[in-house]
Amino acid sequence: MLMNALHFLEQALMARKRRHTFLTLLTLCTLSTLTLFAQVPETKQAFVDAFYLDPTLREAMQPRHAPLVMEGGFPRKDIDSTLDVLSYELWMDWVDALTIKRSDRGPRKVEARLLADVRISSVAAVPVSTITLDAVSLLTDSVKVNGVTADMQQLTSTLVITLPAPVAPGETFTLEIFYAIGRDTRGFNAFSPFEADTLGLLEPIAFTFSQPEDARRWFPCNDKPHDKAVFTAHVRVPQGFTAVSNGTRTDSTADSDTTSWQTWHEPSIMPTYLFAVSASRYHRYDQEATLQNGTTIPILNYHWLADHDGEQYSAVRALANIPEMFVPFERAFGPYPLATYGHMTVAPIQFGGMEHQTMSTINRRWLRGDVELGYAHELAHQWLGDEVTCATWADIWLNEGGASFGEALWWEHLLGQEGYDAVMLSRRSRYLRRGLDEPPVYDIPIGFIFNEATTYSKSAWVYHMMRRMVGDSAFFASLQTYVRQYSFGAAQTVDLMEVMQREIPTPMVPWDTFFDQWLYQAGHPQYVGIARMNTIPEDGQYLTYVTIRQVQSKEGVPDVFETPVTLRLRSGDQSMDVTLLMQQRVQQIQIYAPFQPDTLEIDPNMDILCETSSTVVTSVSDEADQPLATITSAVPTVRGTLVTASVQPGSRVRVVTMDGRTLADVTESNGLVALSSASWPLGIVALAVEHHGQVRTFTLPIID
C-alpha cells in the first residue's frame, strides 16, 4: 500500500527516521523507558474528506462482521474473475491541464483513449454478452469491440458495454474507448502555473493516485486488486515537461513545436491501483542498485531541479541509502522481482508515499531527508504488495504489515538489533494508543483500511510475532516460499496461512489459532504477573511461584490469547528466562533460580504485542508475615488503565466511591487482582482488601 504522513516524529535512540499514520501521532512506548524515534506515517486525507462527504462511504466504514472466533477455518472470499484484463494502453492529453487555469478549463479536462485486451475467463459458464467496467464521473464518447462500434451505457460509477457478439469463455477481444476526464477528481490532480503560484509550488504539475479504488476516476478499468495486466501510458505534455510512469520510458515524440507525446511501458503485470502517471518540469537523478545475483538495476528519480541538492530539500541526501536497502529486502523476501526502480516526487499531497510498481510516488516533504523509513517502506512493497498483491481489500494487512515490518528490517540492517527494536517499539506504541478499541486486522472496512494502528502497526507485529515464534531460518524461508508461489499474482490471508502450515507444520501455537486470534479477532493480551519468592534457599536454589493472568476484557477480544510467553526473573546482573505457553486465563509456574529475584519481567524480548504489569513479593512459610495487600499499579490511577494489587489468596477485594456506591467486588483466589478503571468516576475511590477478618483500605485518586 501506501505511506506516511507529513509530520514526523521524535528524536532519541539514534538520529534516523521512519513512517505512516491515519490521524495518529507517535507516542512513547508505555512499557519501555526508551524514547523511540519514528515517523508518523502515511495519512490518507482523501478518505477522511470522502467519509464526511460521501454517505455511501460512511456506510461502508461500518464494521462488516462481528469479530467472533472463526468457524470452519480461516475465511476465503469469493472473487469474480470472469473479466480478465490482459493489458491497458492509454493515450492522455495533459497539455490543457498543465497550462490552463483550473477555473478556465472547459468541462472536459483531459481527452483520452483507452485500448485494452480483455479475456473472458474460463470460470464463466456461458458466453458473455455484456461486460461492466468501473468508471466514475468519466465522459464516455464511444466504445469499439474488435473495431466494431458497441452499445454502451455510462452510469454513475460503471460503464456497461454490450458486446457485438457473445464472447465464449477463454476468448479474448480488444476494447477501444474514447472518453474524457470531466472534472477535478481524487484520482487525477493537475496544477497549472496559476495554481502552482497560488500554492507555492515551484512548477506546474499533474499526477494520478488510485489506491484503493480511484483508478476508475481517470480511466475505465476492472478496478480490482486481483486483476493484473500490462500497462502502457502515452502522455501529451508541454515542451520542457517530463512525463513519468511505471517501468521505463520507451519513446518521446514531438507533436508540435510546443508539445510532445511521451511513452512509458511496464512489462510486468500489476493491478490498476499500482498504475501511476505524473508530469512536471522534472530533473532526473540516476542511481543503481547491485542485486544479490551480481546484476545491477537502474534507480530513476524525478524531482524539481531546485530540490536536487538544496539546503532544505535534497534528493541527494534523502535518497543516499536507497541502493543499500535492496540488501536486507532481498535477504528477507527473495530476489528483486522487477527490472527497474525509482521515485517520482509530487506536491501537494496529504500523504507520504505510495508504492506504485517500479516507480513510487513520494511527497516532496520527504526530500528534507528525515523520512528514510518511508522510502524503505515503499521499496519493501515492491515484494509485499506489488510482486504479491492482496487479492481483496480485506487482505490489505498483507501489504501494509509486510512493508511496515520491512522498515524494521532496514533499521536492523543499518543499526543492528537496537534499530529493529526501535521501529517495532514505536509501532507497538502507536497501536496501543487505541489497541483494544481497534477493529480486527482482517476484513477492515474499506473506508478505514489506512488505519495506522491496525493496518500498519499491528499488522507489522503479526509478521514480527511469526518470526519470533518459529525463528529466523524457518520464518524467512517460508516467507520466500509464499512470495515465489504467488509471484505476480494475488493472495488472500488464508493463502499465507496455508503456506505456513505446510512449511512449518508444528509451531508452538497452531497457525489457525494464531491467525484467528491476531487477525480475525481484535485486541491483544494484557498480562499481569506476580512472583511470590521464598527467602530461604533449598540446596542453593530459591523457589519462586509465578502467577500470570490475562486481564483483557472487551467485546470481540479473545479472553485468552494462546502465546508462548517468556518470563524473566532478575536480580542485579543475574537473570533466568523461562517460557510459559499461555493457554488459559490464569496460569501458574514454579521456578527455581540460583539467586533471590527482585524483579519479574514478562515478555522481555518483545516477542508478543501485549501490555504487561508485574510485581515481586516475599513468600514465607508463616502466612502472617505476608503483607495483606500491596497496590502494584500506578497511583494516582489514570482512568481506563488497570488497577493491580498483590493480595493473599482468598482475599475479597471491593472498590467503592466516597458515597458508598460499589464499583467492584471480587474474591481473588490466585493472589493477584486486576481491575479495569474505565467506568470509575474521577476523584477518590476506596479499595478495601479483606482476608480472614483483617481489612486494609487504600485510597486511589482517579484522574484523566
N, C-alpha and C positions, 0 to 999 in steps of 0.2 A: 503493500500500500503506500502510504504517504508519509509525510514527515514534518516535523517540528514547527514550533511557533516562532513568534517574532521577538520574544523577550527571553532573556536567559539568565539564568542560574545564580548560583552561589559559588563561592570560592572556598577551597580548603584542600586537603589531601594533596593535590598537585596544582598545576595551573593549566588544565586542559579543557575539555568540553564534552557536550552531549546533546540530546534531542527529544521530541513530541509531547503535545498535550491538549486535550479538549477542555478548555476552561479550568485547567488545574495547575497550580504552582508547585514547584518543588519544595518539599519541606524537609526538616531534619528527621532522620530515621529515629523513631521513638524508642527503638531497642538498642541504640548504639550511642556512644559518646562522640563518635566521629561526626564532623560536619562534612557532608558529601558534596562533591562538585558534579553537577549535571546540568543539562539544559532542559528548559521547558519545551517539550516537543510540539509537534505539529498540531496546529489548530485548524479546524475546518469551518471557518466562519460562514461559508456559503450554506452549510447545513443549519447553522444557527438562524441565519436570515430566513431560510426556507421554512424552518419549523414554525416561525411566527407568521409567515405569510401564506403558507400552503396548508389548508385543513386536511388534505389527503395525507400529507407527510406527517402531520401531527398524529393522525390516526395510526399511521404505520409505525410510529415510535412507541406505541403502547406494547408492553410485553406480549409475545405471541404464544407463549406456552408457560405452563406452571412448572417451576423448577423442581420436579419430583424425581425420584430415583427412576432411571430408565428401565424399561422392561423389554426383554427380548433382544438385548444387545444395543450397542450404540446406534442411533438412527442414521439412515441413509436417505437423503432426499431424492425424490424422483426428478429427473431433468428431461425436459423436452428437447431432444436433439434432432428432431425431424429436419430442421433447417440447418445446413452446414455451409457457411460461407467460407470459400477457399481463398479468396483474395479480394482486396479492396484497392481501387486505384482512383484517386481524387484529383480533379483539377479545380483550383480555387483562386479566384481573382481578389487579392487583398489590397490592391492599389488604392481604391477609394477609402477603405477602412483606415489605411495608414496615412492618408493625405488630407482628407476632408473632415472638417469639424463634425463631431457626432450629431449635433442638432441639425446640421445642414445635409446630412446624408438622406437619401431617399428611403422608401420603405424596404428596399432590397439592399442590405448592407454588403453582402458578398454573393456574387454569382458563382455557381459551382456545377460540376458534372461528376457523377459517380459511375464507375464501371466496376461491376462485381461478378465474379464467378461463384455460382451457388449450386450446391448439390443437395438433392433430396435424399436424406439418409435412408438406409435400409430398414430403420426402425418403423418407417411409415408402412402401414398395412396395405394401402391402396395408392394409386396415382393421386397427386396433389393438384388441385385446380386453382387454389388461391394461396398466397403467402402474405404474411404480415411482418413488416419491418417496424422497428422503433424509430419514431421521428416526431420530435416535439417542436411545435411552433416553426416548422420549416415550410417554405413556399414551394410546392412541387409543381413543376410545369408539365412534364411528360415522362412517361416510362416506356422503354422498349425491352422486349424479351427476345433474345437472339435476333435482334434487328427489327422485330415486328412490334408496332405500337400496341401497348396493352392498356386496358382499362385500369384505372386506379382511383382510390378514394382517400383523400388526405383527412384524417380525423385529428382530434386534438393531440393525441400522443402516438399515433401509429399511422403507417401508410399501408393500406390494403391493396394488393395488386392481384388482378385476375389474369392468370396465365392464358395466352392464346390457345394453348392446348395442354391437357393434363401432363404432368411430368411424373414418370414412374420412379419408384424407389431405386436409388443408386445412380440415377441420371443427373447430368449437370447442365446448367443453362447459364447464359450471360445476361445480366441486368444492366441497362443504361438508364440513368436517372438524371434529368436536368432539374435543378432546384436552386433556391436561394435561401440564405440566412436572412430572415426578415426583420429582426430586431436584436438589440443587445441581449445577451443570454449568458448564463453561468458557464456554458461550455466554450464560448468564444469571447475573448476580450481584445478590444482594439482601442488604441490611444493615438490620435493624430497629433501633429505639432501643437495644436491649441490645447488639447487635454494634457499633453506632456508638460507644457509650460505651467498650466494650472496646478498640476500635481507635483511639480518639481522633478520630473523625470529628465534625464539627460538627453534622451532620444525618443522619437515616436516608437511604438512597439505594439505588436499584436501576438497573441498566443492562445492556445487552447488548453483546456483542462477538463478531464472527463470522469474521474473516479467519484462515485461508483457508477452512476448511470446518466452521465451528461454527454457522452459521445453522441447520443441521439439528438442533441440540441444543435449539432453542427454538421452532421451528415446522417442520412438514413442507414440503418445498420441493424444487425441482430445483436443487440447490446446486452450480451450475457457473458459472464466471465469464463464459462466453459467452452465457448465457441471461439477458436483461434484461427487466424488467417494471416496471409502475407499482405503487407501494406506498401503502397507507393503513393507519394504525395508530390503533386506538381503545384507550385505556388507562384502566382504572378505578383511581383513586388516592384516598388520604385527603384530607380537607379541608386546605387550605393547601399541598398539593403541586402541582407543575407537571410535567406530562409533556412531553417534548421528543422530536422525531423529525425525519426528513428533510422538507424542503420548508417548508410553513407550517402553522400551526395553523388549522383551519377551523371548529372547534366546541368548546365546553365546556359540558356539560350536567350539572346537579346530579342525582345518582342518589338521594341521601338527604340528611339534614342533615349527614352526616359524610363523604360521598364524592361523586365526580363522574367522568363519562366525558369524556376529552379526546381530540380527534381531530386528527391531522396527515396531510397528503397531499402527496406529491411527484409531480407530473405527468410529469417527465422519467424515462425508463426507466433502470433500474440493475440490476446483479446482486444476488443475495442477500447477498453479503458486505459490501455497502455500505449495507444497511438497518440502522438502529440506533434504539434507544429508550432513554431514561433518564427517571428521575423522582426529584425531591427537593424540598425547600423552596428553590426557586431564586429568585434575584434576576435580573431581565433587564436587560441593558445594551445599548442600541441604538447602532449606528454606521451609516454608509452609505458606499458607495464610488461614485465617479464614474467611469464607464467611458469608453473612448476615443471612443464614439459620442455622448457627452454625457449619456446617461441615468444614473440612479442606481439602485442596488440596496440593500436593507436588509442589514445585518450584525447578526444577533441572537445575543447572547452570554448564556449561562446559567451562573451560578455562585452560591455561597453569599454572602449579603449581607455577612458579615464579611470576605470576600475581595475586595469590590468595590474598595476603595482603602485597604487596611490597610497597616501598616508593613512586614510581612513578605510578605503576599500581596496583590497589587494588580492586578486586571484592567485598571484604567485605565492603568497603566504598561505592563503586559505586552502589551496589545492596541493600543497607541497607533499603531503603524505599519501595522496591517492594511489600512486603506483604500489606503495608498500602494503596497502590494505588488501590487495589481492592474495598476499601470502597466507594470512590466517584463514581467510574465507575459502580458499582452495583446499587448505588442510582440513577444514571442518566440513565443507559441503561438497567437495569434489571439484573437478576441472571447471574453469570458467567456461560457460556454455555458449558464448556469443563471440562475434568477430571483432567488435569494437566496443568502446565505452566513451562516455563524455557527459558534459553538463551544458544546458542552456539556461542562462540566468535571466530572470524576468522580474518585472515590477510594474505596478503594485499588486501584491497578492497578500492574503491574510493567513497563509500557512507557510511552512518552512520549505518543504521539498516534496517531490513526487518521483517515484522510480520508473518513469517511462522507459521502456525496454531499450537498452543501449544508450539512451540519452536522457538522463534525469533532469527534470525541471527544478531549478533552485531559486529560492528567494534571494534577491540581491543582498539582503541583510547579512546573509551568510558569508559574503566576501569580506566582512570585517575580521574574519579569521578566528572566531571564538565558538564555532559550531562544528568542530571536526567530527564529533559523533553523529551529527546529522548526515554528513557525507558518507560516513561508514554505514549508517542505516540504509541509505538509498542503494549503495553498492551491494550490500548483503541481500537486498531484494532481488537482484538480478538472478539469484538462485532460488530463494524462497519468496515467490510472488510472481516472478517473470518466467523462469525456466519451468517451475512448478507453480501453477496458479490455483487459488482457491476455486473450487468448482461452483460454489454458491456463496452468496454474501454471508450466509450462516457460518461459513468456514473462514472468515476473514482473519481470525486469530492465527491461522497457519502462516499467513503472510506477515502480519504486523508483529506477532510474537517472535517469529523467526528473525526478522530484521532487527528488532529491539534486542534480542539475545545476541545478534551479531555485533551490536555496539560493545557489549561486554567482552566479546571475543577479540575485538580490535584493541581495547584497552588492556586486555590480558597479554596480547602480543607485544604491545608497546610498553606497558608498565608492570607486567607480571601479575601475580595473584592479587596484589593490593589494588591494581587498576580494575581487574574483573570484579572484585568485591565492591568497589566504589560504585560502579554502574548498577550492579544488582541491588545494593542497599538503597540507592536513590530510586530505583524502580519500585522496590518494596514500600518505601516511604510514600511515594505518590499513590500507590494502590491503597495503602492502609488509611489514607485520609478519609476514605468513604467505604472501606472494604466490605463490611457486612451489608451495606446498603446498595452495593452494586449488583447489576443483573448477572446471570450466568455468562460465561465467556461464549459458549456455543449458541448460535442462533440469536444473537443480539439483534434487536430491530434495526432495519437498515438506516433509519434516521439517526441512529445512535452508535453506528459502527466505529466511529472515530473517537470513541470514549477512551480517553488517555488511560484511566485507571485500569480498565478491564481489557480492552482490545490490545493495548500496548504493554502495560506494565505487568499485569497478572499473567498475560499470555507469555511474556518473556520468562517469567518464573516457571511456567509449565515446562518449557524447554529445559530450563536450568534444573528443575527437580527430576526430570527424566535422566539428565546427565549424572546428577549426584546419586540417584538410586542405583543405577547399573554400572557406573564408571565410564571413564572417557573412551576406552577402547571399544567397548560394546556399543555405547551410545552413538559415537560418531560414525562407526562402521554401518550401523543400522540406518542412521540419518542419510548417509550417502546412498545406501540401497534404495531408500524411499525416493530420493531425488532422481536416481537413474531410472527407476521403474516408471515414474510419471514425468520424465523429461519431456518438455514442450507439450505437456498435457495439463489436465486439471485434476485435482484431488479433493476429496472430501475428508473430513476429520476421521471418519471410520477407516479410510484407506491408510492413514498414518498408523492408526491403532493396529490394524491387521499386519502391517509390516513389522511393527514392534513385537507383536505376538509371535510371528513366525521367526524373527531373527533372535529374539531374547525370550524364550518361552517360559522361563521360571524366575521372574523378578520377585523381589521381596513383597511387593504389592501387585496383585494381578492387574494386567493392563486394562481390563474392562472396569475394574474398580477404580483405578487411577483416573481414567478418562471420565468416568461418571462423576466422581466427587470434585474434580478440579475444573471440568469443562461444562458438563451438563447441569450440574448443580452450582449454586452460588456460594460465596463466602470462603472462609479459611478457618483453620483451628486456632483457638485461643487456649494455650496451655498454662495451667497454674500448678506449680510443684512445691512440695515441702519435703525437706530432708531432715529426718529425726536421727540424730547422731549419738551413738554411745561414746561416753568419755573414757571408758575403761577398755583397753585393748585386750583381745584374746589371741594369744600367740603372736603378738606384734601386729595384729590386724584390727582395724576399727570397723565395726559393723554400722552401716547406715541404712535406715529404712526410707525409701523414696516413694512418695505418692504423687502421681501425675494425673491431673484431671483436665478434660476438655470442657470448657465452660461456654463456648459459643452458643448463642441462642437467638435464632431469627428464622422466620418462616422462609422455607426454601433453602436453608443452610443445613447441611448434614449435622446431626447430633454427634456423630463420630466420623472423623477422618481417619482412614487407615493409613498410617505412615510409620516408617522407621524413624525413631527419634533418638538422637544422641544426647546422653546425659553426661555432664562433666562435673565431677567433684574436684574441688580445688582448695589448696591451702598454700599460700605463697607461690613458690615456683613449682610446687608439686601438683600433679593433676592425674586423674584417671577417667577414661571415657568408657561408657557402656552404652550399647544400642538396645533400645526397647522398641519392639514392634507394637505400636498402639493399635488396638482393635476394639477397645471398649471405652466407655465414657470415663471410667476411673480405673487405673492400673497401679499396682504396687510392685516394687522390686527391692531385694536386699543386695547391698553392695559392700564387699569387704575391700578396704583400702589400707595401705601401709602407713597412712597418715590420718590425722584428725581433721576432716574437711571443715572449712568455714564458709564455703560458697557452693551453691548448686547452679550450674548453667544448663539451660535447656536449648538444644539446637545451637551449640556454639559455633558450628561451622557454616551456618546459614544454608542448610540443606532443604529447608521447608519454608514456604510462605506462611508465616504464623506470627502470633503475638505471644509473648511469654512473660511470666512473673514467677519468682521463686524465692524461697527463704530457707534458712537452716536453723533448726532449733536443737537444743540439747535434750537427749532422751536418756534417762537413767532408770534403774530398777524401781526406785521409790517414786511412784506417781505424784506424791505430794510435793516433791521437789520441782515438778514441772510448772512453768507459768500457766495460769488458767487460760490466758489468751494473749496473742500479740497481733496487732494490726501490721500487715506486711505491705500494704499498698500505700500510695502517696496520700499525705494529709497536708493541706485540705484536698478534698476529692473533686476533681473536675467532673461535672455531671455527664453521664454517658460512659464513663470508664468503670472498670471493675474495682470493687472493694474486696480485698482479700485479707484473710486472717488465719493464723495458726491457732488451733484450739485443741483441747483434749478430746479424743474420740468420744462420741456420745453426747457432746455438748449441744444445748439448744441455743440458737442464735436468733435474736429478734432485733429489728430496726424499727424505731418509732419516731414520729415527728414530735415537736415540742408540745403539740396539742393532743397527743395521745393516739394519733392515727397510726395503725400498723402498716409498714411498708414491706416487711419480710419477716417470716417466721419459719425457720428450718431447724431440723436436728441433723447434725453433721456426724456421720459415722466414721469418716476417714481422717479426721483431724485437720481438714483443710476446707475452708469455706470461701466461696467466691460468689459475690452478688453484683448484679448489674445496677448501676445508679441512674439508668436512663430516665426512669419515671419519677425519680425522687425530686422533691421541691428544693429550690435554692434556700440556703440558710443552714441552720444547725439541726442535725438529727442525732439520735442516740442509738448506739449499737450495744446491746446487752448480751453477755455470754453467761449461761448458767450451766453448772456441772456439779452434780452431787450436792446440791444445796448452796454451793458457792456462786456468787454473781460478781462479774466485773463489767462495768459500764464505760464505754468510750463516747466522747462527743466528736462528731465529724462535721466540719464545715463543708457544705456542698456549694461549689462555685461554678460559674460558666467558664 
